[in-house]
């Protein structure tokens, strides 16, 4: 099993040449050094500001575990309790609930984005411009404008997002604020294999979760997985088309969003099904421009 590169002081040029153009993942260990939020974003911070919000805890496949909402502060009460459990605890045989702020109502998302706004920015190694999705040709400010699938994850130990690919053939950035995550990626050319082998089934995801919590390397049935560990202050670049699943090793807060960059997929992206409709929607939403059918 290959390990994802871990690098510090990654220049934008090196990122463009070695990772963005090559469609290759990387962990940048000093990615969040300039984020002021790293010193204040803990459970107490979020409890005091958004603890009264009603939320839907989710499971391994992003589905809501119940139709009932609970106060966010009630979820936070149990947030770190999972850290005391051993890997053979019966709680880990079920989906461990986590909260993903992306699934909140628009008004809740606006509140969350507002309290986070000044505490973070685009990680320094990412390009400043030429984004196709969202359509930011001249600048990139995801802390000022909500990016696709922007979310803040509050994940107890044992929470997992099962093996999946992100929509729209987009890339993602996963920024670790606190706690530790361990994850695995599959290259784009293995898509049919892992789907045919049903590697995203609940039973197989749970079995791999137990192996990870026990400190073992999980079984991916011979497929060429890439592994990574993500610690506070680090960021993982997930290139387009890479399947991935992420396990929480200890209670964790992380921030993520998706994008499509011109130098990554280039103009070929316009041949991807649904890409033209996506561009049309962005032109309408941002500039009020309509296009002919």
TORKOL-4160 file (C-alpha; in steps of 0.2 Angstrom, whole numbers, padded with zeros to 4 digits, m for minus):
293
<pt num="1" X="0000" Y="0000" Z="0000"/>
<pt num="2" X="0007" Y="0017" Z="m0005"/>
<pt num="3" X="0008" Y="0032" Z="0006"/>
<pt num="4" X="0002" Y="0049" Z="0001"/>
<pt num="5" X="0017" Y="0061" Z="0000"/>
<pt num="6" X="0018" Y="0072" Z="0016"/>
<pt num="7" X="0027" Y="0089" Z="0012"/>
<pt num="8" X="0029" Y="0106" Z="0020"/>
<pt num="9" X="0033" Y="0123" Z="0012"/>
<pt num="10" X="0025" Y="0117" Z="m0004"/>
<pt num="11" X="0026" Y="0131" Z="m0017"/>
<pt num="12" X="0011" Y="0135" Z="m0028"/>
<pt num="13" X="0022" Y="0130" Z="m0043"/>
<pt num="14" X="0027" Y="0114" Z="m0036"/>
<pt num="15" X="0009" Y="0110" Z="m0031"/>
<pt num="16" X="0003" Y="0114" Z="m0049"/>
<pt num="17" X="0017" Y="0104" Z="m0057"/>
<pt num="18" X="0018" Y="0089" Z="m0046"/>
<pt num="19" X="0001" Y="0086" Z="m0040"/>
<pt num="20" X="m0013" Y="0097" Z="m0048"/>
<pt num="21" X="m0007" Y="0093" Z="m0066"/>
<pt num="22" X="m0002" Y="0075" Z="m0062"/>
<pt num="23" X="m0019" Y="0072" Z="m0053"/>
<pt num="24" X="m0009" Y="0065" Z="m0038"/>
<pt num="25" X="m0014" Y="0067" Z="m0019"/>
<pt num="26" X="m0003" Y="0076" Z="m0006"/>
<pt num="27" X="m0004" Y="0080" Z="0012"/>
<pt num="28" X="0004" Y="0097" Z="0017"/>
<pt num="29" X="0009" Y="0097" Z="0035"/>
<pt num="30" X="0010" Y="0116" Z="0037"/>
<pt num="31" X="m0005" Y="0121" Z="0027"/>
<pt num="32" X="m0015" Y="0129" Z="0041"/>
<pt num="33" X="m0001" Y="0139" Z="0050"/>
<pt num="34" X="m0008" Y="0156" Z="0046"/>
<pt num="35" X="m0026" Y="0151" Z="0052"/>
<pt num="36" X="m0030" Y="0161" Z="0067"/>
<pt num="37" X="m0045" Y="0149" Z="0070"/>
<pt num="38" X="m0033" Y="0135" Z="0074"/>
<pt num="39" X="m0030" Y="0143" Z="0092"/>
<pt num="40" X="m0049" Y="0145" Z="0096"/>
<pt num="41" X="m0059" Y="0132" Z="0086"/>
<pt num="42" X="m0063" Y="0119" Z="0099"/>
<pt num="43" X="m0079" Y="0111" Z="0106"/>
<pt num="44" X="m0082" Y="0125" Z="0118"/>
<pt num="45" X="m0081" Y="0138" Z="0104"/>
<pt num="46" X="m0094" Y="0130" Z="0094"/>
<pt num="47" X="m0105" Y="0126" Z="0109"/>
<pt num="48" X="m0106" Y="0144" Z="0114"/>
<pt num="49" X="m0110" Y="0150" Z="0096"/>
<pt num="50" X="m0121" Y="0137" Z="0088"/>
<pt num="51" X="m0125" Y="0125" Z="0102"/>
<pt num="52" X="m0143" Y="0129" Z="0101"/>
<pt num="53" X="m0145" Y="0124" Z="0082"/>
<pt num="54" X="m0155" Y="0108" Z="0078"/>
<pt num="55" X="m0145" Y="0096" Z="0068"/>
<pt num="56" X="m0146" Y="0078" Z="0060"/>
<pt num="57" X="m0132" Y="0067" Z="0065"/>
<pt num="58" X="m0126" Y="0056" Z="0050"/>
<pt num="59" X="m0119" Y="0039" Z="0046"/>
<pt num="60" X="m0105" Y="0031" Z="0035"/>
<pt num="61" X="m0114" Y="0034" Z="0019"/>
<pt num="62" X="m0119" Y="0052" Z="0023"/>
<pt num="63" X="m0137" Y="0047" Z="0026"/>
<pt num="64" X="m0146" Y="0054" Z="0042"/>
<pt num="65" X="m0147" Y="0041" Z="0056"/>
<pt num="66" X="m0164" Y="0047" Z="0061"/>
<pt num="67" X="m0178" Y="0059" Z="0055"/>
<pt num="68" X="m0177" Y="0068" Z="0072"/>
<pt num="69" X="m0166" Y="0083" Z="0075"/>
<pt num="70" X="m0156" Y="0085" Z="0091"/>
<pt num="71" X="m0148" Y="0101" Z="0099"/>
<pt num="72" X="m0130" Y="0103" Z="0093"/>
<pt num="73" X="m0125" Y="0105" Z="0111"/>
<pt num="74" X="m0132" Y="0087" Z="0115"/>
<pt num="75" X="m0122" Y="0080" Z="0101"/>
<pt num="76" X="m0106" Y="0089" Z="0108"/>
<pt num="77" X="m0109" Y="0081" Z="0125"/>
<pt num="78" X="m0106" Y="0064" Z="0118"/>
<pt num="79" X="m0093" Y="0070" Z="0105"/>
<pt num="80" X="m0077" Y="0065" Z="0115"/>
<pt num="81" X="m0085" Y="0051" Z="0125"/>
<pt num="82" X="m0080" Y="0039" Z="0110"/>
<pt num="83" X="m0061" Y="0043" Z="0113"/>
<pt num="84" X="m0062" Y="0032" Z="0129"/>
<pt num="85" X="m0069" Y="0017" Z="0120"/>
<pt num="86" X="m0058" Y="0002" Z="0115"/>
<pt num="87" X="m0058" Y="m0004" Z="0097"/>
<pt num="88" X="m0069" Y="m0019" Z="0102"/>
<pt num="89" X="m0083" Y="m0008" Z="0110"/>
<pt num="90" X="m0100" Y="m0013" Z="0103"/>
<pt num="91" X="m0104" Y="0005" Z="0098"/>
<pt num="92" X="m0091" Y="0004" Z="0084"/>
<pt num="93" X="m0101" Y="m0011" Z="0076"/>
<pt num="94" X="m0114" Y="0002" Z="0071"/>
<pt num="95" X="m0113" Y="0019" Z="0062"/>
<pt num="96" X="m0105" Y="0032" Z="0074"/>
<pt num="97" X="m0115" Y="0048" Z="0072"/>
<pt num="98" X="m0106" Y="0063" Z="0066"/>
<pt num="99" X="m0112" Y="0081" Z="0061"/>
<pt num="100" X="m0108" Y="0088" Z="0044"/>
<pt num="101" X="m0113" Y="0107" Z="0044"/>
<pt num="102" X="m0114" Y="0106" Z="0025"/>
<pt num="103" X="m0131" Y="0098" Z="0027"/>
<pt num="104" X="m0138" Y="0112" Z="0038"/>
<pt num="105" X="m0151" Y="0124" Z="0032"/>
<pt num="106" X="m0145" Y="0139" Z="0022"/>
<pt num="107" X="m0148" Y="0151" Z="0037"/>
<pt num="108" X="m0138" Y="0139" Z="0048"/>
<pt num="109" X="m0124" Y="0138" Z="0035"/>
<pt num="110" X="m0123" Y="0157" Z="0034"/>
<pt num="111" X="m0121" Y="0158" Z="0053"/>
<pt num="112" X="m0107" Y="0145" Z="0053"/>
<pt num="113" X="m0098" Y="0153" Z="0038"/>
<pt num="114" X="m0099" Y="0170" Z="0047"/>
<pt num="115" X="m0091" Y="0164" Z="0063"/>
<pt num="116" X="m0078" Y="0155" Z="0054"/>
<pt num="117" X="m0074" Y="0168" Z="0041"/>
<pt num="118" X="m0060" Y="0177" Z="0048"/>
<pt num="119" X="m0051" Y="0162" Z="0055"/>
<pt num="120" X="m0046" Y="0153" Z="0039"/>
<pt num="121" X="m0042" Y="0156" Z="0021"/>
<pt num="122" X="m0038" Y="0146" Z="0005"/>
<pt num="123" X="m0022" Y="0135" Z="0010"/>
<pt num="124" X="m0007" Y="0144" Z="0004"/>
<pt num="125" X="m0001" Y="0131" Z="m0009"/>
<pt num="126" X="m0018" Y="0131" Z="m0019"/>
<pt num="127" X="m0019" Y="0142" Z="m0034"/>
<pt num="128" X="m0025" Y="0160" Z="m0032"/>
<pt num="129" X="m0036" Y="0160" Z="m0048"/>
<pt num="130" X="m0042" Y="0150" Z="m0064"/>
<pt num="131" X="m0056" Y="0140" Z="m0055"/>
<pt num="132" X="m0069" Y="0133" Z="m0066"/>
<pt num="133" X="m0080" Y="0128" Z="m0052"/>
<pt num="134" X="m0085" Y="0139" Z="m0043"/>
<pt num="135" X="m0082" Y="0151" Z="m0057"/>
<pt num="136" X="m0068" Y="0161" Z="m0049"/>
<pt num="137" X="m0056" Y="0166" Z="m0063"/>
<pt num="138" X="m0047" Y="0180" Z="m0055"/>
<pt num="139" X="m0047" Y="0175" Z="m0036"/>
<pt num="140" X="m0051" Y="0162" Z="m0024"/>
<pt num="141" X="m0058" Y="0166" Z="m0007"/>
<pt num="142" X="m0068" Y="0151" Z="0000"/>
<pt num="143" X="m0069" Y="0160" Z="0017"/>
<pt num="144" X="m0079" Y="0175" Z="0009"/>
<pt num="145" X="m0089" Y="0165" Z="m0003"/>
<pt num="146" X="m0097" Y="0148" Z="0000"/>
<pt num="147" X="m0088" Y="0135" Z="m0011"/>
<pt num="148" X="m0096" Y="0118" Z="m0017"/>
<pt num="149" X="m0099" Y="0105" Z="m0003"/>
<pt num="150" X="m0091" Y="0117" Z="0010"/>
<pt num="151" X="m0093" Y="0109" Z="0027"/>
<pt num="152" X="m0087" Y="0108" Z="0044"/>
<pt num="153" X="m0086" Y="0090" Z="0051"/>
<pt num="154" X="m0088" Y="0086" Z="0069"/>
<pt num="155" X="m0083" Y="0068" Z="0070"/>
<pt num="156" X="m0081" Y="0057" Z="0086"/>
<pt num="157" X="m0069" Y="0043" Z="0086"/>
<pt num="158" X="m0075" Y="0029" Z="0075"/>
<pt num="159" X="m0085" Y="0040" Z="0063"/>
<pt num="160" X="m0082" Y="0036" Z="0045"/>
<pt num="161" X="m0087" Y="0042" Z="0028"/>
<pt num="162" X="m0087" Y="0026" Z="0017"/>
<pt num="163" X="m0079" Y="0023" Z="0001"/>
<pt num="164" X="m0085" Y="0036" Z="m0012"/>
<pt num="165" X="m0081" Y="0048" Z="m0026"/>
<pt num="166" X="m0085" Y="0067" Z="m0025"/>
<pt num="167" X="m0098" Y="0074" Z="m0037"/>
<pt num="168" X="m0095" Y="0084" Z="m0053"/>
<pt num="169" X="m0078" Y="0076" Z="m0056"/>
<pt num="170" X="m0071" Y="0089" Z="m0043"/>
<pt num="171" X="m0056" Y="0089" Z="m0032"/>
<pt num="172" X="m0057" Y="0092" Z="m0013"/>
<pt num="173" X="m0047" Y="0099" Z="0001"/>
<pt num="174" X="m0048" Y="0092" Z="0018"/>
<pt num="175" X="m0041" Y="0103" Z="0032"/>
<pt num="176" X="m0039" Y="0096" Z="0049"/>
<pt num="177" X="m0042" Y="0108" Z="0064"/>
<pt num="178" X="m0041" Y="0095" Z="0078"/>
<pt num="179" X="m0040" Y="0077" Z="0081"/>
<pt num="180" X="m0033" Y="0064" Z="0069"/>
<pt num="181" X="m0040" Y="0055" Z="0054"/>
<pt num="182" X="m0034" Y="0040" Z="0044"/>
<pt num="183" X="m0039" Y="0037" Z="0027"/>
<pt num="184" X="m0037" Y="0028" Z="0010"/>
<pt num="185" X="m0038" Y="0033" Z="m0008"/>
<pt num="186" X="m0041" Y="0023" Z="m0024"/>
<pt num="187" X="m0035" Y="0029" Z="m0041"/>
<pt num="188" X="m0047" Y="0034" Z="m0054"/>
<pt num="189" X="m0044" Y="0018" Z="m0065"/>
<pt num="190" X="m0050" Y="0007" Z="m0051"/>
<pt num="191" X="m0068" Y="0013" Z="m0051"/>
<pt num="192" X="m0076" Y="m0002" Z="m0059"/>
<pt num="193" X="m0066" Y="m0014" Z="m0048"/>
<pt num="194" X="m0071" Y="m0007" Z="m0031"/>
<pt num="195" X="m0089" Y="m0005" Z="m0037"/>
<pt num="196" X="m0090" Y="m0023" Z="m0043"/>
<pt num="197" X="m0082" Y="m0029" Z="m0027"/>
<pt num="198" X="m0095" Y="m0019" Z="m0017"/>
<pt num="199" X="m0082" Y="m0012" Z="m0006"/>
<pt num="200" X="m0093" Y="0002" Z="m0001"/>
<pt num="201" X="m0106" Y="m0009" Z="0008"/>
<pt num="202" X="m0109" Y="m0006" Z="0026"/>
<pt num="203" X="m0102" Y="m0023" Z="0032"/>
<pt num="204" X="m0086" Y="m0020" Z="0023"/>
<pt num="205" X="m0084" Y="m0002" Z="0029"/>
<pt num="206" X="m0087" Y="m0007" Z="0047"/>
<pt num="207" X="m0075" Y="m0021" Z="0046"/>
<pt num="208" X="m0061" Y="m0009" Z="0039"/>
<pt num="209" X="m0066" Y="0003" Z="0053"/>
<pt num="210" X="m0062" Y="m0010" Z="0066"/>
<pt num="211" X="m0046" Y="m0014" Z="0058"/>
<pt num="212" X="m0041" Y="0005" Z="0058"/>
<pt num="213" X="m0046" Y="0007" Z="0076"/>
<pt num="214" X="m0035" Y="m0008" Z="0081"/>
<pt num="215" X="m0020" Y="0000" Z="0072"/>
<pt num="216" X="m0021" Y="m0012" Z="0057"/>
<pt num="217" X="m0020" Y="m0009" Z="0039"/>
<pt num="218" X="m0038" Y="m0013" Z="0032"/>
<pt num="219" X="m0041" Y="m0025" Z="0018"/>
<pt num="220" X="m0046" Y="m0018" Z="0001"/>
<pt num="221" X="m0046" Y="m0035" Z="m0008"/>
<pt num="222" X="m0029" Y="m0032" Z="m0017"/>
<pt num="223" X="m0034" Y="m0015" Z="m0025"/>
<pt num="224" X="m0019" Y="m0002" Z="m0025"/>
<pt num="225" X="m0024" Y="0009" Z="m0011"/>
<pt num="226" X="m0015" Y="0025" Z="m0005"/>
<pt num="227" X="m0015" Y="0028" Z="0013"/>
<pt num="228" X="m0013" Y="0044" Z="0023"/>
<pt num="229" X="m0014" Y="0051" Z="0041"/>
<pt num="230" X="m0020" Y="0068" Z="0044"/>
<pt num="231" X="m0016" Y="0078" Z="0060"/>
<pt num="232" X="m0020" Y="0095" Z="0066"/>
<pt num="233" X="m0014" Y="0109" Z="0055"/>
<pt num="234" X="m0012" Y="0098" Z="0040"/>
<pt num="235" X="m0022" Y="0097" Z="0024"/>
<pt num="236" X="m0026" Y="0084" Z="0011"/>
<pt num="237" X="m0028" Y="0087" Z="m0007"/>
<pt num="238" X="m0040" Y="0074" Z="m0015"/>
<pt num="239" X="m0038" Y="0075" Z="m0034"/>
<pt num="240" X="m0053" Y="0072" Z="m0046"/>
<pt num="241" X="m0059" Y="0055" Z="m0049"/>
<pt num="242" X="m0050" Y="0047" Z="m0033"/>
<pt num="243" X="m0062" Y="0037" Z="m0023"/>
<pt num="244" X="m0059" Y="0039" Z="m0004"/>
<pt num="245" X="m0065" Y="0034" Z="0013"/>
<pt num="246" X="m0059" Y="0043" Z="0030"/>
<pt num="247" X="m0060" Y="0036" Z="0047"/>
<pt num="248" X="m0059" Y="0046" Z="0063"/>
<pt num="249" X="m0045" Y="0040" Z="0075"/>
<pt num="250" X="m0049" Y="0052" Z="0089"/>
<pt num="251" X="m0063" Y="0066" Z="0090"/>
<pt num="252" X="m0060" Y="0078" Z="0076"/>
<pt num="253" X="m0065" Y="0094" Z="0069"/>
<pt num="254" X="m0061" Y="0097" Z="0050"/>
<pt num="255" X="m0066" Y="0109" Z="0036"/>
<pt num="256" X="m0068" Y="0104" Z="0018"/>
<pt num="257" X="m0074" Y="0111" Z="0001"/>
<pt num="258" X="m0073" Y="0106" Z="m0017"/>
<pt num="259" X="m0067" Y="0114" Z="m0033"/>
<pt num="260" X="m0062" Y="0111" Z="m0051"/>
<pt num="261" X="m0047" Y="0120" Z="m0057"/>
<pt num="262" X="m0042" Y="0124" Z="m0076"/>
<pt num="263" X="m0025" Y="0116" Z="m0074"/>
<pt num="264" X="m0031" Y="0100" Z="m0066"/>
<pt num="265" X="m0044" Y="0094" Z="m0079"/>
<pt num="266" X="m0042" Y="0108" Z="m0092"/>
<pt num="267" X="m0055" Y="0111" Z="m0105"/>
<pt num="268" X="m0059" Y="0092" Z="m0105"/>
<pt num="269" X="m0070" Y="0095" Z="m0090"/>
<pt num="270" X="m0083" Y="0103" Z="m0102"/>
<pt num="271" X="m0086" Y="0085" Z="m0110"/>
<pt num="272" X="m0090" Y="0078" Z="m0093"/>
<pt num="273" X="m0109" Y="0075" Z="m0092"/>
<pt num="274" X="m0118" Y="0089" Z="m0083"/>
<pt num="275" X="m0103" Y="0101" Z="m0084"/>
<pt num="276" X="m0112" Y="0114" Z="m0096"/>
<pt num="277" X="m0127" Y="0114" Z="m0085"/>
<pt num="278" X="m0116" Y="0118" Z="m0070"/>
<pt num="279" X="m0108" Y="0132" Z="m0078"/>
<pt num="280" X="m0125" Y="0139" Z="m0084"/>
<pt num="281" X="m0131" Y="0138" Z="m0066"/>
<pt num="282" X="m0116" Y="0148" Z="m0060"/>
<pt num="283" X="m0118" Y="0162" Z="m0072"/>
<pt num="284" X="m0136" Y="0164" Z="m0067"/>
<pt num="285" X="m0132" Y="0163" Z="m0048"/>
<pt num="286" X="m0117" Y="0175" Z="m0048"/>
<pt num="287" X="m0120" Y="0187" Z="m0063"/>
<pt num="288" X="m0138" Y="0185" Z="m0068"/>
<pt num="289" X="m0132" Y="0180" Z="m0085"/>
<pt num="290" X="m0144" Y="0168" Z="m0094"/>
<pt num="291" X="m0138" Y="0157" Z="m0109"/>
<pt num="292" X="m0148" Y="0150" Z="m0124"/>
<pt num="293" X="m0153" Y="0131" Z="m0123"/>
